[in-house]
Amino acid sequence: MRCTFDDMKRAKQSTIPPLTKAEEEIMHYVWQLGRCTVTDILEKLGKPRPPHSTISSIVRILEKKGYVDHKAYGRTHEYFPKVTKEGVLRNRLKNLVTQYFEGSPNALVNFLVKEKDLSPADLKELVKKTDLK
């Protein structure tokens, strides 16, 4: 079987460590901005802004964890995502299903229906979207 780039990317995304709440918040800005500097991220944050060094430290942690990479232009570093938001979401959802629903997506859907987080109309729409013809 031949391994595609998407397969390799998916495998890599499934092996990266989880994010802290602060790391996840910054990662959302990196996904939104694409290529960005720490200053770009700071501009997206509301006031009062944290110190530049704080955001810089978080971005470097994201890089060590494998979420972002950078390109240096002198002293300026331009960061960019190495993993997609969808890939991280897929991984987190798989972990949720494995850890709390015994690996059963059906158990997750049953839970959502019972908790009324998924209406019958939502469920019909979901079935329509997944119906392979």
Z-matrix of the N, CA and C atoms (Angstrom, degrees):
N
C 1 1.450
C 2 1.521 1 109.00
N 3 1.298 2 116.40 1 137.50
C 4 1.449 3 121.85 2 -177.25
C 5 1.528 4 110.32 3 -92.97
N 6 1.320 5 116.22 4 135.28
C 7 1.454 6 122.45 5 -178.44
C 8 1.527 7 109.49 6 -94.67
N 9 1.332 8 117.44 7 121.93
C 10 1.456 9 121.22 8 -179.82
C 11 1.524 10 110.32 9 -89.18
N 12 1.336 11 115.39 10 169.41
C 13 1.458 12 120.94 11 177.24
C 14 1.528 13 110.15 12 -59.00
N 15 1.358 14 117.64 13 -42.38
C 16 1.461 15 120.54 14 179.34
C 17 1.519 16 111.47 15 -62.71
N 18 1.347 17 116.89 16 -37.26
C 19 1.464 18 120.44 17 177.28
C 20 1.519 19 110.44 18 -62.68
N 21 1.338 20 116.07 19 -44.61
C 22 1.465 21 120.18 20 179.73
C 23 1.519 22 110.73 21 -64.63
N 24 1.336 23 116.88 22 -40.67
C 25 1.456 24 121.32 23 179.73
C 26 1.533 25 109.91 24 -63.95
N 27 1.345 26 116.18 25 -43.07
C 28 1.457 27 120.96 26 178.47
C 29 1.520 28 110.89 27 -62.04
N 30 1.333 29 116.96 28 -44.00
C 31 1.466 30 121.14 29 179.48
C 32 1.520 31 110.04 30 -62.09
N 33 1.317 32 117.34 31 -42.87
C 34 1.454 33 121.26 32 -179.79
C 35 1.523 34 110.78 33 -63.67
N 36 1.344 35 117.30 34 -42.06
C 37 1.451 36 121.24 35 -179.50
C 38 1.523 37 111.27 36 -65.05
N 39 1.317 38 118.01 37 -28.55
C 40 1.456 39 119.57 38 -178.37
C 41 1.521 40 112.14 39 -79.37
N 42 1.333 41 118.04 40 -11.74
C 43 1.454 42 120.02 41 -177.53
C 44 1.528 43 113.24 42 -106.02
N 45 1.320 44 118.51 43 -1.66
C 46 1.452 45 119.26 44 -178.54
C 47 1.528 46 110.55 45 -80.93
N 48 1.333 47 116.43 46 147.65
C 49 1.467 48 119.98 47 -177.59
C 50 1.529 49 111.79 48 -67.68
N 51 1.321 50 116.11 49 157.33
C 52 1.469 51 119.54 50 179.86
C 53 1.531 52 111.66 51 -68.02
N 54 1.322 53 114.95 52 163.03
C 55 1.463 54 122.36 53 -179.58
C 56 1.521 55 111.36 54 -98.22
N 57 1.328 56 115.70 55 145.60
C 58 1.458 57 119.70 56 168.37
C 59 1.529 58 107.22 57 -76.65
N 60 1.310 59 117.07 58 170.29
C 61 1.464 60 120.56 59 -179.86
C 62 1.538 61 110.92 60 -60.98
N 63 1.319 62 118.35 61 -43.48
C 64 1.471 63 121.79 62 179.56
C 65 1.527 64 110.83 63 -65.23
N 66 1.332 65 116.78 64 -42.62
C 67 1.470 66 120.67 65 178.52
C 68 1.525 67 110.80 66 -62.77
N 69 1.324 68 115.85 67 -41.63
C 70 1.468 69 119.90 68 179.77
C 71 1.525 70 111.14 69 -63.54
N 72 1.318 71 117.34 70 -41.25
C 73 1.464 72 120.73 71 178.87
C 74 1.531 73 110.56 72 -61.08
N 75 1.319 74 116.69 73 -45.75
C 76 1.466 75 120.30 74 179.63
C 77 1.521 76 110.25 75 -67.16
N 78 1.330 77 117.41 76 -38.03
C 79 1.459 78 120.88 77 179.90
C 80 1.524 79 110.86 78 -61.74
N 81 1.325 80 117.59 79 -36.22
C 82 1.467 81 120.35 80 177.53
C 83 1.532 82 110.70 81 -61.67
N 84 1.317 83 116.78 82 -38.62
C 85 1.471 84 119.54 83 176.55
C 86 1.527 85 111.30 84 -67.39
N 87 1.319 86 116.89 85 -38.75
C 88 1.468 87 119.56 86 178.42
C 89 1.530 88 109.55 87 -63.37
N 90 1.323 89 117.61 88 -44.13
C 91 1.477 90 120.17 89 176.90
C 92 1.519 91 110.65 90 -60.77
N 93 1.311 92 116.57 91 -43.18
C 94 1.464 93 121.24 92 -178.29
C 95 1.525 94 111.10 93 -65.23
N 96 1.316 95 117.33 94 -42.95
C 97 1.460 96 121.53 95 -175.73
C 98 1.527 97 113.47 96 -83.38
N 99 1.318 98 116.97 97 -25.72
C 100 1.470 99 120.12 98 -174.99
C 101 1.514 100 109.48 99 78.52
N 102 1.308 101 117.83 100 -105.89
C 103 1.469 102 121.92 101 175.05
C 104 1.521 103 107.50 102 -89.58
N 105 1.331 104 116.05 103 129.68
C 106 1.460 105 118.51 104 -175.42
C 107 1.521 106 111.71 105 -157.45
N 108 1.305 107 114.47 106 160.92
C 109 1.461 108 121.56 107 173.13
C 110 1.521 109 108.21 108 -103.32
N 111 1.314 110 116.20 109 170.52
C 112 1.464 111 120.18 110 176.06
C 113 1.533 112 109.13 111 -61.01
N 114 1.322 113 117.07 112 -37.86
C 115 1.468 114 121.15 113 178.21
C 116 1.525 115 111.17 114 -61.56
N 117 1.338 116 117.42 115 -39.00
C 118 1.474 117 120.90 116 176.95
C 119 1.523 118 110.58 117 -60.35
N 120 1.328 119 115.77 118 -42.38
C 121 1.471 120 120.17 119 179.48
C 122 1.523 121 109.65 120 -65.36
N 123 1.326 122 116.93 121 -44.28
C 124 1.467 123 120.90 122 179.17
C 125 1.525 124 111.57 123 -58.05
N 126 1.328 125 116.66 124 -38.46
C 127 1.464 126 120.38 125 179.75
C 128 1.526 127 111.86 126 -65.16
N 129 1.331 128 117.10 127 -28.20
C 130 1.468 129 121.23 128 178.98
C 131 1.531 130 111.77 129 -77.75
N 132 1.327 131 115.93 130 -26.21
C 133 1.466 132 120.23 131 -179.43
C 134 1.523 133 109.79 132 -74.51
N 135 1.298 134 115.67 133 145.36
C 136 1.457 135 119.49 134 177.74
C 137 1.519 136 111.36 135 -74.51
N 138 1.311 137 114.46 136 177.04
C 139 1.465 138 120.28 137 177.88
C 140 1.511 139 108.16 138 -92.74
N 141 1.272 140 121.42 139 145.85
C 142 1.465 141 127.04 140 -2.65
C 143 1.529 142 109.95 141 -74.78
N 144 1.308 143 115.09 142 139.36
C 145 1.462 144 120.79 143 -179.39
C 146 1.517 145 110.40 144 -85.80
N 147 1.326 146 115.37 145 144.45
C 148 1.468 147 117.85 146 173.63
C 149 1.527 148 109.90 147 -71.36
N 150 1.309 149 118.23 148 164.62
C 151 1.464 150 120.20 149 177.92
C 152 1.525 151 111.96 150 -63.07
N 153 1.326 152 115.99 151 149.36
C 154 1.462 153 123.13 152 177.90
C 155 1.528 154 109.90 153 -53.01
N 156 1.325 155 116.47 154 -41.41
C 157 1.473 156 120.77 155 -177.46
C 158 1.528 157 112.01 156 -63.19
N 159 1.320 158 117.41 157 -33.09
C 160 1.473 159 121.24 158 179.05
C 161 1.523 160 110.42 159 -65.45
N 162 1.338 161 115.82 160 -48.63
C 163 1.466 162 119.99 161 -179.33
C 164 1.527 163 109.63 162 -67.15
N 165 1.309 164 116.76 163 -38.97
C 166 1.463 165 120.88 164 177.61
C 167 1.531 166 110.91 165 -60.01
N 168 1.312 167 116.87 166 -42.25
C 169 1.473 168 121.09 167 178.26
C 170 1.524 169 111.15 168 -63.22
N 171 1.336 170 116.60 169 -42.86
C 172 1.464 171 120.44 170 -179.81
C 173 1.525 172 110.13 171 -63.83
N 174 1.325 173 116.90 172 -42.81
C 175 1.466 174 120.54 173 -179.58
C 176 1.530 175 110.18 174 -64.50
N 177 1.318 176 117.68 175 -38.54
C 178 1.470 177 119.91 176 177.75
C 179 1.535 178 111.00 177 -66.64
N 180 1.320 179 117.03 178 -35.29
C 181 1.472 180 120.40 179 175.03
C 182 1.526 181 109.38 180 -64.93
N 183 1.326 182 117.04 181 -42.91
C 184 1.475 183 120.99 182 177.27
C 185 1.525 184 110.23 183 -59.00
N 186 1.314 185 116.08 184 -36.92
C 187 1.462 186 120.05 185 178.36
C 188 1.529 187 110.53 186 -67.86
N 189 1.326 188 117.25 187 -44.33
C 190 1.473 189 120.57 188 178.50
C 191 1.523 190 111.58 189 -62.00
N 192 1.322 191 116.70 190 -34.97
C 193 1.463 192 121.26 191 179.62
C 194 1.523 193 112.47 192 -77.29
N 195 1.336 194 117.63 193 -13.03
C 196 1.458 195 120.64 194 177.64
C 197 1.510 196 115.68 195 96.76
N 198 1.324 197 117.74 196 10.55
C 199 1.455 198 120.82 197 -179.13
C 200 1.524 199 112.55 198 -84.12
N 201 1.329 200 117.05 199 -34.42
C 202 1.462 201 121.19 200 -178.55
C 203 1.523 202 110.11 201 -130.88
N 204 1.306 203 114.48 202 164.13
C 205 1.462 204 121.73 203 172.36
C 206 1.521 205 105.92 204 -134.84
N 207 1.310 206 116.99 205 175.86
C 208 1.460 207 118.58 206 -179.63
C 209 1.517 208 111.42 207 -143.08
N 210 1.299 209 113.34 208 161.94
C 211 1.453 210 121.85 209 171.47
C 212 1.526 211 105.48 210 -126.42
N 213 1.323 212 116.02 211 130.59
C 214 1.462 213 120.57 212 -177.14
C 215 1.520 214 110.36 213 -94.22
N 216 1.318 215 115.19 214 135.97
C 217 1.459 216 123.71 215 172.73
C 218 1.532 217 105.34 216 -124.47
N 219 1.316 218 116.39 217 87.58
C 220 1.462 219 119.52 218 -173.48
C 221 1.515 220 108.64 219 66.75
N 222 1.319 221 116.04 220 -124.68
C 223 1.475 222 120.49 221 179.80
C 224 1.528 223 112.61 222 -87.66
N 225 1.316 224 116.24 223 -9.09
C 226 1.466 225 120.77 224 -178.93
C 227 1.528 226 109.79 225 -89.91
N 228 1.323 227 115.24 226 135.17
C 229 1.460 228 121.21 227 176.97
C 230 1.520 229 109.00 228 -113.12
N 231 1.322 230 115.17 229 127.51
C 232 1.459 231 121.19 230 174.71
C 233 1.522 232 106.83 231 -102.30
N 234 1.317 233 115.83 232 121.17
C 235 1.467 234 121.61 233 -177.83
C 236 1.519 235 109.94 234 -99.55
N 237 1.325 236 115.13 235 151.77
C 238 1.460 237 120.88 236 177.38
C 239 1.524 238 108.73 237 -150.04
N 240 1.345 239 116.87 238 150.86
C 241 1.468 240 119.73 239 -177.80
C 242 1.524 241 111.59 240 -70.07
N 243 1.327 242 115.53 241 139.91
C 244 1.466 243 121.70 242 173.44
C 245 1.522 244 110.91 243 -97.48
N 246 1.312 245 116.42 244 -18.20
C 247 1.465 246 122.04 245 -179.79
C 248 1.521 247 108.55 246 -125.94
N 249 1.316 248 115.72 247 151.27
C 250 1.461 249 119.85 248 179.37
C 251 1.519 250 110.85 249 -85.53
N 252 1.302 251 114.83 250 154.56
C 253 1.462 252 120.77 251 175.75
C 254 1.530 253 109.72 252 -60.96
N 255 1.342 254 115.80 253 -41.08
C 256 1.463 255 120.71 254 179.96
C 257 1.528 256 111.40 255 -63.43
N 258 1.324 257 116.46 256 -39.21
C 259 1.465 258 120.27 257 178.51
C 260 1.515 259 112.28 258 -64.72
N 261 1.321 260 116.47 259 -41.76
C 262 1.460 261 120.85 260 178.08
C 263 1.527 262 109.64 261 -66.37
N 264 1.333 263 116.47 262 -42.30
C 265 1.462 264 120.71 263 177.88
C 266 1.531 265 110.73 264 -61.13
N 267 1.326 266 116.37 265 -44.58
C 268 1.464 267 121.20 266 178.86
C 269 1.537 268 110.17 267 -57.74
N 270 1.331 269 115.87 268 -45.85
C 271 1.453 270 121.45 269 -179.22
C 272 1.533 271 111.04 270 -63.20
N 273 1.328 272 116.58 271 -45.54
C 274 1.466 273 120.12 272 -179.15
C 275 1.519 274 111.32 273 -64.81
N 276 1.336 275 116.32 274 -39.13
C 277 1.461 276 120.23 275 179.19
C 278 1.528 277 110.80 276 -65.87
N 279 1.343 278 116.42 277 -42.33
C 280 1.471 279 119.88 278 176.94
C 281 1.523 280 110.74 279 -60.53
N 282 1.332 281 116.55 280 -42.70
C 283 1.467 282 120.35 281 178.21
C 284 1.520 283 111.55 282 -63.49
N 285 1.340 284 116.98 283 -40.61
C 286 1.461 285 121.44 284 177.92
C 287 1.527 286 110.66 285 -60.84
N 288 1.324 287 115.86 286 -47.43
C 289 1.469 288 120.62 287 -179.73
C 290 1.530 289 110.13 288 -62.78
N 291 1.327 290 116.80 289 -42.06
C 292 1.466 291 120.75 290 -179.53
C 293 1.528 292 111.80 291 -66.24
N 294 1.333 293 116.49 292 -46.86
C 295 1.465 294 120.75 293 -173.45
C 296 1.526 295 114.06 294 -76.74
N 297 1.345 296 117.38 295 -33.50
C 298 1.457 297 119.26 296 -172.91
C 299 1.525 298 115.18 297 -115.17
N 300 1.332 299 116.98 298 -14.14
C 301 1.459 300 119.73 299 -175.88
C 302 1.527 301 112.20 300 -128.09
N 303 1.331 302 115.76 301 26.57
C 304 1.465 303 123.27 302 176.14
C 305 1.520 304 112.56 303 50.86
N 306 1.337 305 116.01 304 34.09
C 307 1.457 306 120.64 305 176.77
C 308 1.515 307 114.86 306 77.98
N 309 1.324 308 117.25 307 8.36
C 310 1.464 309 120.93 308 -175.31
C 311 1.534 310 111.84 309 -105.70
N 312 1.339 311 117.04 310 110.54
C 313 1.470 312 119.07 311 174.08
C 314 1.532 313 111.68 312 -60.27
N 315 1.339 314 116.71 313 -31.89
C 316 1.466 315 120.41 314 177.76
C 317 1.523 316 111.18 315 -61.43
N 318 1.322 317 116.57 316 -39.03
C 319 1.467 318 120.31 317 178.13
C 320 1.527 319 110.53 318 -63.92
N 321 1.330 320 116.99 319 -37.81
C 322 1.468 321 120.66 320 176.69
C 323 1.528 322 110.27 321 -63.21
N 324 1.332 323 117.19 322 -47.08
C 325 1.466 324 120.97 323 -179.88
C 326 1.526 325 110.05 324 -63.05
N 327 1.344 326 117.76 325 -42.88
C 328 1.472 327 120.98 326 177.26
C 329 1.525 328 110.87 327 -58.56
N 330 1.332 329 116.10 328 -42.48
C 331 1.461 330 121.09 329 178.55
C 332 1.534 331 110.45 330 -60.60
N 333 1.340 332 116.17 331 -46.32
C 334 1.463 333 120.36 332 -179.09
C 335 1.529 334 111.43 333 -63.25
N 336 1.324 335 117.18 334 -38.39
C 337 1.470 336 120.95 335 178.22
C 338 1.524 337 109.66 336 -66.66
N 339 1.339 338 116.85 337 -46.03
C 340 1.475 339 120.53 338 -179.41
C 341 1.520 340 111.58 339 -63.12
N 342 1.318 341 117.19 340 -36.73
C 343 1.464 342 121.14 341 -179.51
C 344 1.528 343 112.01 342 -81.27
N 345 1.328 344 115.87 343 0.04
C 346 1.464 345 123.42 344 -179.81
C 347 1.532 346 112.31 345 63.07
N 348 1.325 347 116.47 346 25.53
C 349 1.462 348 121.14 347 173.46
C 350 1.522 349 110.51 348 -85.83
N 351 1.323 350 115.74 349 -10.83
C 352 1.457 351 121.51 350 -179.78
C 353 1.527 352 106.74 351 -133.45
N 354 1.321 353 116.24 352 110.18
C 355 1.464 354 120.83 353 -177.72
C 356 1.525 355 109.88 354 -77.30
N 357 1.338 356 116.95 355 163.75
C 358 1.466 357 119.08 356 175.09
C 359 1.530 358 112.22 357 -56.82
N 360 1.339 359 117.51 358 -36.96
C 361 1.472 360 120.57 359 178.36
C 362 1.528 361 110.22 360 -65.81
N 363 1.343 362 116.29 361 -40.93
C 364 1.471 363 120.29 362 176.79
C 365 1.521 364 110.44 363 -61.38
N 366 1.322 365 115.57 364 -42.42
C 367 1.457 366 121.02 365 -178.92
C 368 1.530 367 110.77 366 -63.95
N 369 1.342 368 116.98 367 -42.73
C 370 1.468 369 120.58 368 177.30
C 371 1.522 370 110.72 369 -61.04
N 372 1.321 371 116.49 370 -42.86
C 373 1.465 372 121.58 371 179.74
C 374 1.527 373 110.27 372 -63.79
N 375 1.314 374 116.25 373 -39.81
C 376 1.465 375 121.22 374 178.31
C 377 1.522 376 110.82 375 -64.01
N 378 1.324 377 116.37 376 -44.17
C 379 1.455 378 120.54 377 178.11
C 380 1.527 379 110.54 378 -63.12
N 381 1.334 380 116.57 379 -41.35
C 382 1.468 381 120.64 380 179.18
C 383 1.522 382 110.74 381 -61.59
N 384 1.349 383 117.81 382 -41.36
C 385 1.457 384 122.28 383 -178.78
C 386 1.539 385 111.75 384 -69.17
N 387 1.328 386 116.91 385 -30.77
C 388 1.465 387 119.68 386 -176.78
C 389 1.510 388 113.03 387 -95.64
N 390 1.335 389 116.65 388 -5.84
C 391 1.464 390 120.01 389 -179.45
C 392 1.524 391 109.50 390 -69.86
N 393 1.320 392 115.34 391 111.44
C 394 1.458 393 121.23 392 179.45
C 395 1.524 394 109.03 393 -91.30
N 396 1.316 395 115.30 394 124.09
C 397 1.468 396 118.87 395 -178.91
C 398 1.489 397 110.58 396 -110.96
